[in-house]
Amino acid sequence: MQLGARWDLSGFVTALDGAELEADATVIDRLKKARVVVDAAADGEPPVYGLNTGLGANLGHRLAPSEIEAFQRQLIEGRAVAVGPPLPARVGRALLLARLIGATQGVSGISVQMFEHLCAVWRAGIAPAVPAHGSVGASDLTQNAVWALAVLGQGQMWVDGRLCAADDALKSAGLVPPALQPKDAMALINHGGLSAARAGLALHTADETLQMAQQAAALACQGYGVNNEIFAPEINALRTSPGQAEMAAWFLDALKDTAPRRVQDPLSFRTLASVMGAAHDALTRAIAIWEDEVNGASDSPAVVGAEAMASTPNFQAPALALALEQVSLAMAMVGQGAVMRVQRLMNPDLTGLPRYLSPVGGVSAGFVPLQKTAAALLAEVRRHAQPVLFDPAPVSDGVEDMAPLTAQTAVKLEQQMAALRLLTGTEALVAAQACDLRELSPSPLHSVLRARIAPLHEDRALGADVDATTEVLQRHVSTPEPNS
């Protein structure tokens, strides 16, 4: 895949599975031209933040040109204060890819040697370990610093699924880190690469989860016998609402063989097009913002023009943080609908099916205990929908007095999706039983579920069935069956 071209989310995630990266022919030329500006600034009199000055509250301290190169390692080590267990190797790889993509803009000032070393680390298939906590989104300085030390041979790296000493990992790959040149340290740590990496992974997970929710909801509509006229194009064209018309068309096609039983169904069924459409719209907007972010330059200071370096505000990504929050809120509404449909499917007064979808009745619990599990999962989904967008305590003597907490919003979305996925599995499992009791012709999703999970004929432990249904549903949206 090409470094120097514009990246989309799909390409970014796909690349993490081992894609080869090639730098565009113009990339190295951009880096060389930027280095001319960096070297001139390092030898010059005007102050350039983090190049010939200290950072944060140490802004007033000036470095002599002879001190700048030695300051690079100190700059990184002094900020490597992130804590907690190491994040998965995929996060370290995603951070590496985000840094490479951003560096190709040619404004980070990174040396050609360091850029090529990062490319070599990528080719080796190893991942610098990143501690779980430290960033407030005012660049991801503290976590980036630990990651950067691993790139330089200090700390830990993931190799084939296990943690190793970074120095050993580099040696095994035949890599020798280059000497840090002026601006290399800031190019490695003072950017929003970790926020972009975590947000990209979270948005990819959210996209897949929303497809799972969509499929589970369609199966629930079939099992309920929903009135599919609610999805008619003339109805959904009466008001312009993001994604509604498109989602209504999808459900109408998926439910074209469904026989309506009632004039009007519960709102959790009737509002599917508007709720799912709003979630799709929020996700689409967030992905577009993420793509602008990852393809942009989040460095500060940055090379601006042919002769100047300047501080920037670009290491913060409030627009991305707000977009992630919007996705979380939309997904909470999706989860609410799933729980309501699960409950409605068990109500014989609404469905005409056996109580709790138990074919034997009597004292049989059927599926009703799953209502508790679904409620617990919804509580998790709602908990992670609570915004984290309030400014943390000011740091560096109050100089750094605002931060968007972008990485935290990404983490929160990822955790929310873990609960929502299980909720979609719960809905699909219950819906499949309703379809069986209604003796419907099996849909593609129903068929793949029944190939692994038997219908409920008598009470049994259903927790493992939810896990299995969730897994089948995830595979179904990743590699859909024909005509699904």
N, C-alpha and C positions, 0 to 999 in steps of 0.2 A: 504494500500500500504506500501511497505517496505522501511524504512529508513535504509541505509547501503548498499542497492543494487544500481546499476547504473540506473539513470533516463533518459528517453528520453522526447522530447518535448511534445508528445501526452499525456504521463502519467502525466507530470507536469501540463498541462492545465486541464486535466480531474480531477486531485486531487483537484483543486481549487473549484470544484463544491460540495465539502463536503466529500471527501474520508477520511476514517479512516487511520491513520498512526501508524505503529508499528516499533519500533526500533529493528534492527537486534540484535541478542544475543551478537554479538561481539562489538557492538557500545559502550555500557556502559563501557566495559572493556577497550576499546581504550581511552575513556575519562578519566578514572581513572588513567591509565598509564601516560597520558599526564599531569595530574594534579601533579603527583609526580615531574615531571620535572619543572613545573611552580612554585611549592612551594619551590623547591631547589633554583631556580633562584631568587625568591623574597627574600630569606634569604641570598643570596650570594653576593659577591663583584663585579663580572663583570657586566658592564652596559647592560641592555636589554631595548631596545626602548619601551617606553610606559608602561613598567612594573615598573622599578625603575628609569626611567628618565622622563623628560618632553617630549612634542611632538613638532615637527616642529623646529622652531628657539629656543625653550626652551630645546633642546636636552641636553645641558650642565648641566641642573639642575638635581641633584641626589636626590632621595627620600630615606630616611631611611626605613628599613623594617617595622618599626612601623607606617609609614605614608602611606604605599601602599594601605591598605584596605580603609582608609578614602578618598584617592585620587580617588577611582573608580567613585563615584557619581559626583564629581567635574569634572572629565574628560569628562563625558557624557554631563552634563549640560552646560559646557563651550563651547561645540561644537554644541549645538542644535540651530543653527542659520539659518536653512532653512526657506524659506518664501513662501508666496503665498497660494492660496486655497488648501484645502486637495485633494489629488488624490483619485480616487475611491477606495472603500473598497477592490476590487479585487487586486489592486496593493499592498496594505498593507498585504493581505494574501499571495500574490506571494512572497513578500520580506520575510515573515516569513518562507515560505516553502523553499526558496533558502537558507536562513540561516541555517535551520535545515539540509538540504542535505549537505551543506558544512561542518557543524560542525561534521557530522558523520565520516569525515575523521580522526578525532582524533588529529588534529594538531592545532586547534584554541586555545586550552588551556581552553576552557569554563568549568566551574564547572558542575558536574553532576546535582546539584540542579537547576542551571539556565537552562540547557538543558531540564530537565524535566518540568520546568515551561513553557518554550516555547512550548513544546509538549502539555501541558495542555491548553495554550491559543489557540492553533490550534483546539483542541477537543471542546473547548467552542464555536467555530464558530465566534469569534469576530476578528476584524482587527484593528491593530494600525493605526491611521491616519498619513499620510506622506505629508508634504507640497510639493508643485509642483516644487520648485526651490532650488538649493543649491549645487548639485554635479557637479564636473568637471571630474569625472571619476578617480581621484586619490584616490581610495576608494570612497564610497558614504557617506563620514564621516558626513556631516552636516544633510542630510536627515535621514541617519541611526540613528543619535543621537536623533532626535525628535521621531522617531519610537521606539527607545529603551526606552525613558522616558515613553511612553505610556505603553509599556510592564511592566514597573516598577510602573505604577499607576499614572503617571503625564502626563497631556495633554489630548488628546482625542482618542476615539476609535469608530469605526463603529460597531453598534449593530442593526441588522435587518434593515439595510438601513438608519439608522440615526446616527448622531454624538452624543456621550455621553461623559461625563467625564470619563477618563480612570479608575480612582479609583472606580467609581460606577460600571463600566462595569466588572471590575475584581471581585468586591464584589458580584455582582449579579451572577457571574459564580462560586462563592465559591473559588476564587483563591487569594492567598496571595503571593506576590513576595518574593523570597528568598533574603537574604542579599547578596550584591555584594562581591564576593571574588576576590583576586588578579587575574588580566587578564580578568575577566568577562566583564569589560567595553570595553576593546579593542575588545574582541570577539563579542560584540554586535554592535560596530560601525565601526571598521576599516577593512572593507571587501567590495567586489563588489557586494553584494547581491541585491541592488536596480537596478544596471545596468543589472544584470542577469535577474531579475524579469521583468523589462520593456522590455528588448530585447526578452525574451521568449514570452511575450504577443504579441509584435509587429510581431514577426516571425510567430506565429500562425495565426494572422490576415492576414498577407501577403500570407501565404499558402492558406488560404481559398479564399482570393481575387483573387489570380492567377487562382484558379479553376473556379471562377465565370467568369473571363476574358476569359478563355478557352471555357467555355460553350457558352458565348455570341458570341464569334468569330465564333464558329461552326454554330450557328444559322444564323449569318450574311452570312456565306459562302453558306448556303442553300438558303437564301433569294436572294442572288446575282446570284446563279447558277454558282458557281465557277468551274473551271476546276480542278477536284480532282486528275488529273494525276501528279500534282506538288508534291503530297504527296507519290508517288510511292517509294517503298523501294530501288529500284535500283538507283533512282535519288539521294536520301538522303544518300546513302552509298558512293557517289563519293568523299565526303570530310568528315573528322571527325570533327564534331563541337558539343560541349557539349549539350546533350539533343535533338539534332535535329532529329535523326533517331527515337527515341522513340516518340517524339511529332508528327512526320509525320505519324507514324503508328496509333496513336490515332485519328488524324484528318481523315485519310483515312478510318478508320472504321466508324467514326461518319458520314462521307459523302458518304458512299458506294452507297447510292441510289440517289445521286445528279447527275443531267444530265448537263454536261458541255455545255456552250453556246459559248465560245470563245477559241481560241488557248492559249491565255495568258491574265491574269487578272492583275489589279493594284498590285503594290508591297505590299500594306498592306494586301492583301490576299496571294500572292505568297510566301512571306517570313515568314508566320505564324510559320512554324515549327522551323526555326532558331531563330526567336525572342522569341517565347514562350519557346523553348528549353534552350536558354541562361538564361532566367529568372528562369526557374526551376532549372538549374544547380547552379546559384548564390544562390538561396534559399536553396537548398540541402546542399551546402557547408557551408552556414551561420548557418544552424541548427546543423550541425556536430560540428562546432566550439563552438556554444552555449552549446551543450551537454557536451563537454569537460570542458567548463568553469563552468557550474553549478555543475558538479560532482567533480570538483577540489577544492583546498583549496586556497582561495584568501586572507587569513589572513596575517597580518604582525604586530608584530613578530609571528613566528610560531614555534611549537615544531618540531625540526628536529632530527630524531633519538631518541635514548633512553635516552639521557642525556643533550641535548643542545636546546637552543632557539636562533633563529636568525631572523634578518630582512629579508624580501623578497620583490621582485618587483611585486608580484602576485596580489596585489590589483588593478593594472591597467590591462585593457583588450584591448590593441590596435588591436589585431587580430580580435576580435569580432566587434569593431567599424568599422574597414575597411570592414569586411564582410557585415555589415548592410548597409554601403554606397553603396557597390556593388549591393545589392538587390534594393536599392532605384533607382539607375541608370537604372538597368534592367527594373524595373517597369515603369519608365518614357517612355521607348521605347514601352512597352506594351500599355501604354495609348495613345501614338502617333498613333499607328496602329488602335486603337479603333475609334479615331476621324476620321481618314481618311476613314475607312470603313463606318462610319455613313454618311459621305458626299457622298461617291461613291454610296451608296444605294439610294440616292435621285436624282441621275443624270439619266434622262431617256435615254440619249445617250449611257450610259454604261449598263443600266439594262434592257431597253425595257419596263420598268414599268412606270406608271403615274408620272409626275413631282412631286417631294417632297412626293411621295407615297400617294398623295391625290386621292381618288377614284372619287371625283366630279370635280376636276380641276377648271378652271376659276380663280377667285380671291382667291381661297382657299389657305391658308398658308401651310396646311398639316403639315409635320414634320420639315419644314425648320427652324422655330425659335429655334428648339432644337440644331441646329448647333452652335448657340451662347452659349447656356448652356454648350455644349460639349467643346467648346473652352475655356470657363471660367474654367471648371473642369480640363482641360489639363494644363492650366496655374498654377493651384494649385498643380497638380501632379509634374510638372517641378520645381516649387518653392521649394518643399520639397525634390527634388532630388539634390539640391545644397549642396555640402559637408559642414559639420561643422568642419571637421578635421583640424583645426589649433589650435595651443596651446594657451590656455588662458593666461592672465597676471600671471606672477610668484607671489606666495604668500609665507608667512612665511619667510620674509627677503630673498626671492629668493631661499631658500632651495628647495621648491617644485616648480620646474621650467618647468615641463612637465606634460601634462595630455591629455588623449585621448578623453574626452567628450563622453564616451560610452553611457551614459544615454540619452544625447541629440540626438545621432544618432537613438536611439530606439524610442524616442518620435517623431522625424521627420518622421520615417517610418510609425508609427501608424497614424499620421495625413495625410500622403500621401495616405495611404490606404483608409481613409474615402472618399477622393475625387475620387480615382480610382474605388471604389465600385459603386458610383453614375454614373461614366462613363460607367461601364459595364452594369448597368441598362439601361442607355440611348441606348447603342448599342443593347441590347437585345430587347428593346421596338420597335426600328426602324426595326430591323431584323424580328421580328414577323409580322409586318405589310407587309413587303416585301413577306414573306412566304404566307400570306393570299392572296395578290394580284396575286401571282404566282400559287395559288390554289394547294399548295403542301400538301401531306399527313402529318398530324401533327406529329412532333417529340415529345418525352416525355417532353422536356422543353417547347415547344410551347403549348402543352396541358395544363400544369400547369399554364402557363401565362394566357391563354385564359379563364381558370376557374375563374380568378379574374379580368382580365383587358380586356375590350371589344376592338375590332378593331376600328380604326378611320374611321367613315363614314362621318363625317362633323367636321369642326374645333371645338376644345374644349381645355380647359386648360389641358396641359399635364404634368405639374410639379408633381402633385400627382401621376400620372401614372408612372413616373420615380422612385419615391420613392417606390411605390408598386412593380414595376418590380424588383428593387434592392433587396427588402425583399424576394420576391419569389425566385429569383436567389440564394440568400444566403441560403435559406432553401433547395433549390434543391441540392446544392453541399454538404450540411451538411447531408441530408437524401435523397440521389438520388432515383429517381423513378426506377422501374425495367427496365433493358435494356437501361439505360441512359448513 
